Amino acid sequence: MGTAFDPYVQYVLGLCLIAMLASAALVPLVGLARIVMLASGAVMGIGAYASSLLVIKLGVPFLWALALASLIGTLSGIVLGLPAVRFQGHHLAMMTLVFQALTMIVIREWKSMTGGAEGMRVPPASVFGYELRSDESSLLFVAVMAALAILALSVLVYGRFGKALRAIASTEVGSEAFGIHLGAYKAGAFATTCTFLAFGGALIAPQLKIIDPESFGILQSIHTLAYPIVGGMTSIGGALLGGGLLRALPEALRGAADYGELAFAVFTVLIVLLLPGGLMAGIQRIGVALRASARTNTSTDATAERFAALSVTREPKSCQSVPILTPALQVVGVQKRFRSLTAIADVSLNVAPGTIHGIIGPNGAGKTTLFNVICGFLEPDSGQVKLFGSDAAGVPARSRIKLGVTRTFQHVAIYGELTLLDNVIIGQGDNGVFSSIFGSITDAVRGPGFQRRQDLAKSALEAVGLYDRRDDRAGSLSLGDQRRLEIARAIASRPKLLLLDEPVSGVGLAEEARLKELLHKLNVDWSLTMLLIEHNIRFVTDCCSSLSVMHQGAIFAEGLPQDVIARKDVGEIYFGKV
C-alpha cells in the first residue's frame, strides 16, 4: 500500500494512478474506435486548468470542480469528434494534433487566467472541508477517485457501447445495417475518452501543485498514447498495465536520467514489434495455449445434429399481418447511374408477402446495386422503393431495420471479436449512442430489458442451430456457421423482410442443403418474406417460390424458377448457351 512508503514514492504512485486512468480513457477511442489521439495532453490540461480556475476564481468546491471539468472535457471531445463524421485515418489524427497545438497556444498566451508559461499555483484539494495537504491523503483520494472512474469506464467498454464500437471495427457496413450510426459512435468515443482524460487532469492538478503548458504538451500526448499500445489497446486491464508500467519506468531509471526517455522509446518499440497486441494479448495467448488441450471443437456433423434436432413447429414470432394485395417489397422504375455507367435501368419488381423471391444474373448485371438500393446503402437516381406499402425514400440504411428489413452480406460481415450472443443482440437494433450508453449501465445491474434481449438472441441462435456455441467468439466459426450466424443476427429483430446476398457462396453441398432447409423453416414458421441474390442455380431452383433474371441492369425474365431457368434466352445470357 502506498502509505507504507516515503512521501516521494507516494507522490509517484499517485502519478502512476493518473497515468493508468488516462491510459484506460483511451481504450474506447484508440483501442475500440481505432482512432489515433494526439491531443490527450491538451484535454488533460483543459481539465486541470478548468478545475483549478473554478476553485481559485469562483470558489467552487473541489468535488464540484472535478465534475464540471469533466463536463468541459466532454464538450471538448464533442468538438474533437465533429471532424470524425467527415475525416478518418491520418487526416483525423492530424485534426487532434491541431487541437493539441491550439490548446497549448491558448494556455500559454492567456496569461491573466493561466499564468502563461510560468504556470499557475494550485491549492491543495479540499474534500468536505478537509484539506489534502499530505502525500498520503492525496494518494488515498486519487486512488479512490481513479478506481471509481475506471469502474465507470469498464461498464462502458464491456457494455453495449463498447461492443458497438468493436462491431464497427470489425465491419462498418455490417454495423450500419443494424442501426449503428458510425459518425455518432466515433463522436461518442471522443466524448467518452475526453471526459475521463479531463477528469484525470483535474485530479492530478493539486498533486502537481504548479501546472504549466509544458506539463500537458505534445510529449505528454505521445506518452499517453503509448500506454495502451504497450499494455493492450482493447482491454481496460491492458491499459492499466501499460499506463502503470510506462509511467513508473522513468522514475525507476531516475539514477540514469539521461537515458530515461531512450529506455521508454526502446521498450515501446520492442513491445510493438514482438507483441503487436500489447502485453495483455501476450498474457492471454499464454492462457489460451494452456487451455488448448482441454478444448473440444464442435464438428460440422455435431452442428448438423443440433440443427436437425430443432423443432420444426415453432410458432411464428410477432410479425404484423400484411394484406395479401400489398407487396412486401415494391420497386418501381428504379434507375441508378455511376457517371456514364447505368447500373440499373428502369427496374420494377414486386415481392409478395410470405414468399422467397430469387434474383439471378451474370456478373455485372446490376444485382448488387439493386440490392444496395433496396437496403438503403445507395439512393436511386429515379424511381421508388416501397416496403410493405411505405415509401422508403430518404430512410438511411441504418434505419431500415425499423421498417422491418434486415440483410446478410455476400462477404460475411460478422463481428468477429464478439461472441455469437453479442452479435445477435446487436442484430435486435436499438443501437443508438445514448441508448447503448444507458444500456451499458442498466445491463451492468441486470436492469429492465436485459433478460428479454438475452432470450430473444438465444431464440434466434437456437433457430439456426448455434445455441450451444453462443459464448464462442464469432471469428472462430467455420464459413458455413458464420453464414448461419448472419441469419440469426438478421432475424433477431423479428423482421418482416430478409434480404440475403449469396447466402451459400463458398459453402459445401452439405452446408448448402442445411441452409436451404433453414430458410424454408424460417419462411414457414416465422412468416418471413425473403429476397435473395444467388449464382447457385440449383439452390435458387429448390429454395425460391419465384425468380427474376437481371441482364444489363434490367429485369429480363420473371416467373416460377423452373419455368424461368428452362427459357432458351435465359440460358443464352446466363449460361452462355448458343
C-alpha positions as CSV (number, residue, x, y, z in Angstrom):
1,M,0.0,0.0,0.0
2,G,1.3,3.5,-0.9
3,T,1.0,4.8,2.7
4,A,3.8,2.4,3.7
5,F,6.3,4.3,1.6
6,D,8.1,7.6,1.9
7,P,6.4,10.8,0.5
8,Y,8.2,10.7,-2.8
9,V,7.1,7.2,-3.5
10,Q,3.6,8.1,-2.6
11,Y,3.7,11.0,-5.0
12,V,5.0,8.8,-7.8
13,L,2.3,6.2,-7.1
14,G,-0.3,9.0,-7.4
15,L,1.2,9.9,-10.8
16,C,1.1,6.3,-11.9
17,L,-2.6,6.0,-10.9
18,I,-3.4,9.1,-13.1
19,A,-1.4,7.6,-15.9
20,M,-3.4,4.3,-15.6
21,L,-6.6,6.3,-15.7
22,A,-5.5,8.2,-18.8
23,S,-4.4,5.0,-20.5
24,A,-7.8,3.4,-19.7
25,A,-9.6,6.5,-21.0
26,L,-8.0,6.0,-24.4
27,V,-9.4,2.4,-24.8
28,P,-12.8,3.5,-26.3
29,L,-11.2,5.8,-28.8
30,V,-7.9,4.3,-29.7
31,G,-8.5,0.6,-28.9
32,L,-12.1,0.2,-30.0
33,A,-12.8,3.0,-32.4
34,R,-9.3,2.7,-33.9
35,I,-8.7,6.5,-33.9
36,V,-5.2,7.9,-33.2
37,M,-5.5,10.5,-30.5
38,L,-2.7,13.1,-30.3
39,A,-4.4,15.6,-28.0
40,S,-4.5,13.7,-24.7
41,G,-2.2,16.2,-23.1
42,A,-4.4,19.1,-24.2
43,V,-7.6,17.6,-22.9
44,M,-5.9,16.7,-19.5
45,G,-4.7,20.3,-19.5
46,I,-8.2,21.6,-20.1
47,G,-9.4,19.5,-17.1
48,A,-6.5,20.7,-14.9
49,Y,-6.9,24.4,-15.7
50,A,-10.7,24.3,-15.6
51,S,-10.9,22.7,-12.2
52,S,-8.2,24.9,-10.7
53,L,-9.7,28.2,-12.1
54,L,-13.1,27.2,-10.8
55,V,-11.7,26.6,-7.3
56,I,-9.4,29.7,-7.3
57,K,-11.5,32.3,-9.2
58,L,-15.1,31.2,-8.3
59,G,-14.6,29.4,-5.0
60,V,-16.3,26.2,-6.3
61,P,-15.8,23.2,-4.0
62,F,-13.2,20.8,-5.4
63,L,-15.6,17.9,-6.0
64,W,-17.9,20.1,-8.0
65,A,-14.9,21.4,-9.9
66,L,-13.9,17.9,-10.8
67,A,-17.4,17.2,-12.2
68,L,-17.5,20.5,-14.1
69,A,-14.1,20.0,-15.5
70,S,-15.1,16.5,-16.7
71,L,-18.2,18.1,-18.4
72,I,-15.9,20.7,-20.1
73,G,-13.8,17.7,-21.2
74,T,-16.9,16.1,-22.7
75,L,-17.6,19.3,-24.7
76,S,-14.0,19.4,-26.0
77,G,-14.5,15.7,-27.0
78,I,-17.6,16.7,-29.0
79,V,-15.6,19.4,-30.7
80,L,-12.9,17.0,-31.5
81,G,-15.4,14.4,-32.6
82,L,-17.1,16.6,-35.2
83,P,-14.5,16.0,-37.9
84,A,-14.9,12.2,-37.3
85,V,-18.1,12.5,-39.4
86,R,-16.0,13.5,-42.5
87,F,-12.4,12.5,-41.8
88,Q,-10.7,9.3,-40.8
89,G,-7.2,7.8,-40.6
90,H,-4.3,10.1,-40.6
91,H,-6.4,13.1,-41.5
92,L,-8.4,12.7,-38.3
93,A,-5.2,12.2,-36.3
94,M,-3.9,15.5,-37.7
95,M,-7.0,17.2,-36.5
96,T,-6.3,16.1,-33.0
97,L,-2.7,17.3,-33.3
98,V,-4.0,20.7,-34.4
99,F,-6.3,20.8,-31.4
100,Q,-3.3,19.9,-29.2
101,A,-1.3,22.8,-30.6
102,L,-4.1,25.4,-30.4
103,T,-4.9,24.5,-26.8
104,M,-1.3,24.9,-25.8
105,I,-1.2,28.3,-27.5
106,V,-4.3,29.5,-25.7
107,I,-2.9,28.3,-22.3
108,R,0.4,29.9,-22.9
109,E,-0.9,33.2,-24.2
110,W,-3.8,33.8,-21.8
111,K,-1.6,34.8,-19.0
112,S,-4.2,36.7,-17.0
113,M,-6.0,33.4,-16.4
114,T,-3.5,30.6,-16.7
115,G,-0.3,32.3,-15.7
116,G,1.2,31.6,-19.2
117,A,4.5,29.7,-19.5
118,E,5.4,30.4,-15.9
119,G,2.5,28.3,-14.7
120,M,-0.2,28.6,-12.1
121,R,-0.1,27.6,-8.4
122,V,-2.8,25.1,-7.5
123,P,-4.1,25.0,-3.9
124,P,-4.5,21.6,-2.1
125,A,-7.7,19.8,-2.8
126,S,-10.4,20.2,-0.2
127,V,-13.0,17.5,0.3
128,F,-15.9,18.1,2.6
129,G,-13.8,20.8,4.4
130,Y,-10.8,18.6,4.8
131,E,-7.6,19.8,3.0
132,L,-5.5,17.0,1.4
133,R,-2.1,18.5,2.2
134,S,-0.1,15.4,2.8
135,D,1.0,13.0,0.0
136,E,-0.6,10.2,1.9
137,S,-4.1,11.7,2.0
138,S,-3.7,12.9,-1.7
139,L,-2.7,9.3,-2.7
140,L,-5.7,7.8,-1.0
141,F,-8.1,10.3,-2.5
142,V,-6.6,9.8,-6.0
143,A,-6.8,6.1,-5.6
144,V,-10.5,6.1,-4.7
145,M,-11.5,8.6,-7.4
146,A,-9.4,6.8,-10.1
147,A,-10.9,3.5,-9.1
148,L,-14.4,4.9,-9.5
149,A,-13.6,6.4,-12.9
150,I,-12.0,3.1,-14.1
151,L,-15.1,1.2,-12.9
152,A,-17.3,3.6,-14.9
153,L,-15.1,3.2,-17.9
154,S,-15.2,-0.6,-17.6
155,V,-19.0,-0.6,-17.6
156,L,-19.0,1.4,-20.9
157,V,-16.1,-0.6,-22.6
158,Y,-17.5,-4.0,-21.8
159,G,-21.2,-3.0,-22.1
160,R,-23.3,-2.3,-25.2
161,F,-21.5,0.9,-26.0
162,G,-18.1,-0.8,-26.2
163,K,-19.5,-3.8,-28.1
164,A,-20.9,-1.5,-30.7
165,L,-17.5,0.1,-31.2
166,R,-16.0,-3.3,-31.6
167,A,-18.6,-4.1,-34.2
168,I,-17.7,-1.0,-36.1
169,A,-14.1,-2.0,-36.0
170,S,-15.0,-5.4,-37.4
171,T,-17.2,-4.2,-40.2
172,E,-18.6,-0.8,-40.8
173,V,-21.2,-1.8,-43.4
174,G,-22.3,-4.7,-41.2
175,S,-22.7,-2.3,-38.3
176,E,-24.6,0.4,-40.3
177,A,-27.1,-2.2,-41.5
178,F,-28.2,-2.9,-37.9
179,G,-28.7,0.7,-36.7
180,I,-25.2,1.8,-35.7
181,H,-24.5,5.3,-36.7
182,L,-20.8,5.3,-37.5
183,G,-20.2,9.1,-37.1
184,A,-22.2,9.3,-33.9
185,Y,-20.4,6.5,-32.3
186,K,-17.0,7.9,-33.2
187,A,-18.1,11.3,-31.7
188,G,-19.3,9.4,-28.7
189,A,-15.9,7.7,-28.3
190,F,-14.2,11.1,-28.5
191,A,-16.6,12.5,-25.8
192,T,-16.2,9.5,-23.5
193,T,-12.4,9.5,-23.8
194,C,-12.1,13.2,-23.3
195,T,-14.5,13.2,-20.3
196,F,-12.2,10.8,-18.4
197,L,-9.0,12.5,-19.6
198,A,-10.2,15.8,-18.3
199,F,-11.2,14.1,-15.0
200,G,-7.7,12.8,-14.7
201,G,-6.2,16.2,-15.4
202,A,-8.4,17.8,-12.8
203,L,-7.4,15.0,-10.3
204,I,-3.7,15.5,-10.9
205,A,-3.6,19.3,-10.7
206,P,-3.5,19.6,-6.9
207,Q,-0.8,16.9,-6.7
208,L,1.4,18.8,-9.2
209,K,0.9,22.0,-7.1
210,I,2.1,24.1,-10.1
211,I,0.6,23.5,-13.6
212,D,2.1,24.9,-16.8
213,P,1.7,24.2,-20.5
214,E,4.8,22.0,-20.6
215,S,3.1,19.5,-18.2
216,F,0.4,18.9,-20.9
217,G,2.3,19.3,-24.1
218,I,2.7,17.1,-27.1
219,L,5.2,14.9,-25.4
220,Q,2.6,14.1,-22.7
221,S,0.1,13.2,-25.5
222,I,2.7,10.8,-27.1
223,H,3.4,9.2,-23.8
224,T,-0.3,8.7,-23.0
225,L,-0.9,7.2,-26.4
226,A,2.0,4.7,-25.8
227,Y,0.4,3.5,-22.5
228,P,-2.5,1.4,-24.0
229,I,-0.4,0.4,-27.1
230,V,2.1,-1.3,-24.8
231,G,-0.4,-2.7,-22.3
232,G,-3.2,-3.7,-24.8
233,M,-5.4,-1.3,-26.6
234,T,-8.7,-3.2,-26.4
235,S,-8.9,-4.0,-22.7
236,I,-9.0,-2.0,-19.5
237,G,-6.6,-4.4,-17.9
238,G,-4.1,-4.0,-20.6
239,A,-4.4,-0.2,-20.5
240,L,-3.9,-0.2,-16.7
241,L,-0.8,-2.4,-17.1
242,G,0.7,-0.2,-19.8
243,G,0.0,3.0,-18.0
244,G,1.4,2.0,-14.6
245,L,4.5,0.3,-16.1
246,L,5.5,3.1,-18.5
247,R,4.8,5.9,-16.0
248,A,6.9,4.1,-13.4
249,L,9.8,3.3,-15.8
250,P,11.3,6.9,-15.9
251,E,11.1,7.1,-12.1
252,A,12.8,3.7,-11.7
253,L,15.6,4.9,-14.0
254,R,15.9,8.3,-12.3
255,G,19.6,7.5,-11.5
256,A,20.2,7.4,-15.2
257,A,18.0,10.3,-16.1
258,D,19.7,11.0,-19.4
259,Y,18.6,7.6,-20.6
260,G,15.0,7.6,-19.3
261,E,13.3,8.7,-22.5
262,L,15.5,6.3,-24.5
263,A,14.5,3.4,-22.3
264,F,10.8,4.4,-22.7
265,A,11.1,4.5,-26.5
266,V,13.1,1.3,-26.8
267,F,10.7,-0.6,-24.6
268,T,7.7,0.7,-26.5
269,V,9.2,-0.3,-29.9
270,L,10.1,-3.7,-28.7
271,I,6.6,-4.4,-27.4
272,V,5.1,-3.2,-30.7
273,L,7.4,-5.5,-32.7
274,L,7.2,-8.6,-30.5
275,L,3.7,-8.3,-29.1
276,P,1.6,-6.3,-31.5
277,G,-1.5,-6.7,-29.3
278,G,0.4,-5.5,-26.2
279,L,1.4,-7.2,-23.0
280,M,-2.2,-8.3,-22.2
281,A,-2.5,-10.0,-25.5
282,G,0.7,-11.9,-24.8
283,I,-0.6,-13.0,-21.4
284,Q,-3.9,-14.1,-22.9
285,R,-2.1,-16.0,-25.6
286,I,-0.3,-18.0,-22.9
287,G,-3.6,-18.7,-21.2
288,V,-5.2,-19.9,-24.4
289,A,-2.2,-22.2,-25.1
290,L,-2.6,-23.7,-21.6
291,R,-6.3,-24.4,-22.1
292,A,-5.9,-25.6,-25.7
293,S,-5.6,-29.2,-24.9
294,A,-8.8,-29.1,-22.8
295,R,-10.9,-27.5,-25.5
296,T,-13.2,-29.6,-27.7
297,N,-14.0,-28.2,-31.1
298,T,-17.6,-28.8,-32.3
299,S,-17.6,-30.7,-35.6
300,T,-19.8,-29.9,-38.5
301,D,-21.6,-33.2,-38.0
302,A,-22.4,-32.3,-34.5
303,T,-23.7,-28.9,-35.7
304,A,-25.9,-30.7,-38.2
305,E,-27.3,-32.9,-35.5
306,R,-28.2,-29.9,-33.4
307,F,-29.9,-28.3,-36.3
308,A,-31.8,-31.4,-37.2
309,A,-33.0,-31.8,-33.7
310,L,-34.7,-28.4,-33.6
311,S,-38.4,-28.2,-33.5
312,V,-39.9,-27.6,-37.0
313,T,-43.2,-26.4,-35.4
314,R,-42.0,-23.1,-33.8
315,E,-44.8,-20.6,-33.7
316,P,-44.2,-17.5,-35.8
317,K,-43.0,-14.6,-33.8
318,S,-44.9,-11.3,-33.7
319,C,-45.0,-10.2,-37.3
320,Q,-47.5,-7.7,-38.3
321,S,-50.0,-9.1,-40.7
322,V,-49.9,-7.6,-44.2
323,P,-52.8,-7.7,-46.7
324,I,-52.0,-10.1,-49.4
325,L,-52.6,-7.5,-52.1
326,T,-49.8,-5.3,-50.6
327,P,-46.4,-6.4,-51.8
328,A,-43.8,-6.9,-49.2
329,L,-41.3,-5.1,-51.5
330,Q,-42.2,-3.0,-54.5
331,V,-39.5,-1.5,-56.7
332,V,-41.0,0.9,-59.3
333,G,-38.9,2.3,-62.2
334,V,-35.7,2.4,-60.2
335,Q,-32.6,3.7,-62.1
336,K,-29.1,4.2,-60.8
337,R,-26.1,5.6,-62.7
338,F,-22.4,5.9,-61.8
339,R,-21.3,8.7,-64.0
340,S,-21.7,7.3,-67.6
341,L,-22.4,3.8,-66.4
342,T,-26.1,2.8,-66.0
343,A,-26.0,0.1,-63.3
344,I,-29.8,-0.2,-63.0
345,A,-32.1,0.8,-65.9
346,D,-35.8,1.3,-65.0
347,V,-36.2,-1.8,-62.8
348,S,-39.6,-2.8,-61.4
349,L,-40.0,-5.7,-59.1
350,N,-42.8,-7.0,-56.7
351,V,-42.2,-9.5,-53.9
352,A,-45.3,-11.0,-52.4
353,P,-45.6,-11.4,-48.6
354,G,-44.6,-14.8,-47.4
355,T,-42.6,-15.8,-50.5
356,I,-38.9,-16.4,-51.2
357,H,-38.0,-14.5,-54.3
358,G,-34.7,-15.0,-56.0
359,I,-32.7,-12.8,-58.3
360,I,-30.0,-14.3,-60.6
361,G,-27.9,-12.9,-63.5
362,P,-24.4,-12.8,-64.9
363,N,-21.7,-10.7,-63.2
364,G,-22.2,-7.0,-63.8
365,A,-26.0,-7.4,-64.3
366,G,-26.8,-4.9,-61.6
367,K,-27.9,-7.3,-58.9
368,T,-25.8,-6.0,-56.1
369,T,-26.5,-2.4,-57.0
370,L,-30.3,-3.1,-56.9
371,F,-29.8,-4.9,-53.5
372,N,-27.9,-1.9,-52.1
373,V,-30.7,0.5,-53.3
374,I,-33.3,-1.7,-51.6
375,C,-31.2,-1.8,-48.4
376,G,-30.6,2.0,-48.4
377,F,-26.9,1.9,-48.9
378,L,-27.4,3.7,-52.3
379,E,-30.0,6.3,-53.2
380,P,-31.7,5.7,-56.6
381,D,-31.4,8.5,-59.2
382,S,-35.1,7.9,-60.0
383,G,-37.9,5.6,-59.2
384,Q,-39.3,4.4,-55.9
385,V,-38.8,1.6,-53.3
386,K,-41.7,0.7,-51.1
387,L,-41.5,-1.6,-48.1
388,F,-44.9,-3.1,-47.1
389,G,-46.6,-0.1,-48.8
390,S,-44.5,2.6,-47.2
391,D,-42.1,4.7,-49.3
392,A,-38.5,4.1,-48.2
393,A,-37.1,7.3,-49.8
394,G,-34.7,9.2,-47.5
395,V,-34.6,6.4,-45.0
396,P,-30.8,5.6,-44.4
397,A,-29.5,2.0,-44.3
398,R,-29.1,2.1,-40.5
399,S,-32.8,3.0,-40.1
400,R,-34.3,0.4,-42.4
401,I,-34.3,-2.2,-39.6
402,K,-37.1,-0.1,-38.0
403,L,-39.1,-0.7,-41.2
404,G,-38.8,-4.5,-40.6
405,V,-36.0,-5.0,-43.1
406,T,-32.7,-6.8,-42.4
407,R,-30.0,-8.4,-44.5
408,T,-27.0,-10.6,-44.8
409,F,-23.9,-10.0,-46.9
410,Q,-22.1,-11.6,-49.8
411,H,-18.8,-11.4,-47.9
412,V,-19.6,-12.4,-44.4
413,A,-19.9,-9.3,-42.2
414,I,-20.0,-10.7,-38.6
415,Y,-18.4,-9.0,-35.6
416,G,-15.5,-11.4,-35.2
417,E,-14.2,-10.3,-31.8
418,L,-17.6,-10.5,-30.2
419,T,-19.4,-13.7,-29.0
420,L,-22.3,-15.2,-31.1
421,L,-24.7,-14.0,-28.4
422,D,-23.4,-10.4,-28.6
423,N,-23.6,-10.5,-32.4
424,V,-27.3,-11.4,-32.3
425,I,-28.1,-8.9,-29.5
426,I,-26.7,-6.1,-31.8
427,G,-28.9,-7.5,-34.5
428,Q,-32.0,-6.6,-32.5
429,G,-31.5,-2.9,-33.3
430,D,-31.9,-0.2,-30.7
431,N,-28.2,0.7,-31.2
432,G,-28.3,4.5,-30.8
433,V,-25.3,6.0,-29.0
434,F,-27.3,7.3,-26.0
435,S,-29.4,4.1,-25.7
436,S,-26.2,2.0,-25.8
437,I,-24.5,4.1,-23.1
438,F,-27.6,3.9,-20.9
439,G,-28.0,0.2,-21.7
440,S,-24.4,-0.4,-20.7
441,I,-25.2,0.9,-17.2
442,T,-28.5,-0.9,-16.8
443,D,-27.1,-4.2,-18.2
444,A,-24.4,-4.0,-15.6
445,V,-27.0,-4.3,-12.9
446,R,-29.2,-6.6,-15.0
447,G,-31.8,-3.8,-15.4
448,P,-35.1,-3.7,-17.4
449,G,-34.9,-5.4,-20.8
450,F,-31.6,-7.3,-20.2
451,Q,-33.2,-10.7,-19.9
452,R,-35.5,-10.1,-22.8
453,R,-32.7,-9.3,-25.1
454,Q,-30.8,-12.3,-24.0
455,D,-33.8,-14.6,-24.5
456,L,-34.5,-13.2,-28.0
457,A,-30.9,-13.6,-29.0
458,K,-30.8,-17.2,-27.7
459,S,-34.0,-18.0,-29.5
460,A,-32.5,-16.7,-32.8
461,L,-29.4,-18.8,-32.3
462,E,-31.5,-21.8,-31.5
463,A,-33.4,-21.3,-34.7
464,V,-30.2,-21.6,-36.8
465,G,-28.6,-24.4,-34.7
466,L,-25.9,-22.4,-33.0
467,Y,-27.3,-22.1,-29.5
468,D,-24.6,-24.4,-28.0
469,R,-21.9,-22.1,-29.2
470,R,-23.5,-18.8,-28.0
471,D,-20.5,-17.9,-25.9
472,D,-17.8,-18.6,-28.5
473,R,-16.0,-15.9,-30.4
474,A,-17.7,-15.3,-33.8
475,G,-14.4,-15.3,-35.6
476,S,-13.8,-18.9,-34.6
477,L,-16.7,-20.2,-36.6
478,S,-16.5,-22.0,-40.0
479,L,-17.7,-20.2,-43.0
480,G,-21.0,-22.2,-43.0
481,D,-21.6,-21.4,-39.3
482,Q,-20.7,-17.7,-39.9
483,R,-23.4,-17.6,-42.6
484,R,-25.9,-19.1,-40.2
485,L,-24.8,-16.6,-37.6
486,E,-25.5,-13.8,-40.1
487,I,-29.0,-15.2,-40.5
488,A,-29.5,-15.4,-36.7
489,R,-28.4,-11.8,-36.4
490,A,-30.8,-10.7,-39.2
491,I,-33.8,-12.4,-37.7
492,A,-33.1,-11.3,-34.1
493,S,-35.2,-8.1,-34.6
494,R,-38.2,-10.2,-35.9
495,P,-38.1,-8.6,-39.3
496,K,-40.8,-8.9,-42.0
497,L,-38.4,-8.9,-44.9
498,L,-35.0,-10.6,-45.0
499,L,-32.5,-9.8,-47.8
500,L,-29.9,-12.5,-48.5
501,D,-26.8,-11.7,-50.5
502,E,-25.4,-15.0,-51.9
503,P,-26.2,-17.0,-48.7
504,V,-24.5,-20.2,-49.9
505,S,-21.4,-18.7,-51.5
506,G,-18.3,-20.7,-50.6
507,V,-20.0,-23.4,-48.6
508,G,-20.1,-27.2,-49.4
509,L,-23.1,-29.3,-50.6
510,A,-24.0,-30.5,-47.1
511,E,-24.0,-27.0,-45.7
512,E,-25.9,-25.7,-48.7
513,A,-28.7,-28.3,-48.0
514,R,-28.8,-27.3,-44.3
515,L,-29.1,-23.6,-45.2
516,K,-31.9,-24.3,-47.7
517,E,-33.8,-26.2,-45.0
518,L,-33.2,-23.4,-42.6
519,L,-34.6,-20.7,-45.0
520,H,-37.6,-22.8,-45.7
521,K,-38.2,-23.3,-41.9
522,L,-37.9,-19.5,-41.2
523,N,-40.1,-18.7,-44.2
524,V,-42.9,-21.0,-42.9
525,D,-42.6,-20.9,-39.1
526,W,-41.6,-17.2,-38.8
527,S,-43.8,-15.9,-41.7
528,L,-40.7,-14.3,-43.1
529,T,-40.6,-12.9,-46.6
530,M,-37.2,-13.3,-48.3
531,L,-35.4,-11.8,-51.3
532,L,-32.1,-13.4,-52.2
533,I,-29.3,-13.0,-54.8
534,E,-27.5,-16.1,-55.7
535,H,-25.4,-17.6,-58.5
536,N,-26.1,-21.2,-57.4
537,I,-28.9,-22.2,-59.8
538,R,-29.6,-25.5,-58.0
539,F,-30.1,-23.7,-54.7
540,V,-32.3,-21.0,-56.2
541,T,-34.5,-23.5,-58.0
542,D,-35.0,-25.6,-54.9
543,C,-35.4,-22.7,-52.5
544,C,-37.3,-19.9,-54.2
545,S,-41.0,-19.7,-55.0
546,S,-40.4,-17.0,-57.7
547,L,-37.4,-15.9,-59.7
548,S,-36.2,-12.8,-61.6
549,V,-33.3,-12.7,-64.0
550,M,-31.3,-9.5,-64.4
551,H,-29.2,-8.6,-67.5
552,Q,-27.5,-5.3,-68.3
553,G,-29.2,-3.5,-65.4
554,A,-32.8,-4.6,-66.2
555,I,-35.2,-7.4,-65.3
556,F,-35.0,-9.8,-68.2
557,A,-37.4,-12.5,-67.1
558,E,-39.7,-13.4,-64.2
559,G,-41.8,-16.4,-63.1
560,L,-41.6,-19.7,-61.4
561,P,-38.0,-20.9,-61.0
562,Q,-38.3,-24.0,-63.2
563,D,-40.0,-22.1,-66.0
564,V,-37.5,-19.2,-66.0
565,I,-34.5,-21.5,-66.0
566,A,-36.0,-23.5,-68.9
567,R,-36.2,-20.5,-71.1
568,K,-33.7,-20.5,-74.0
569,D,-33.0,-16.8,-73.9
570,V,-32.2,-17.0,-70.2
571,G,-29.8,-19.8,-70.9
572,E,-28.1,-17.8,-73.6
573,I,-27.4,-14.7,-71.4
574,Y,-26.7,-16.5,-68.2
575,F,-25.2,-19.9,-69.0
576,G,-23.5,-18.9,-72.3
577,K,-25.5,-21.4,-74.4
578,V,-25.5,-21.0,-78.1
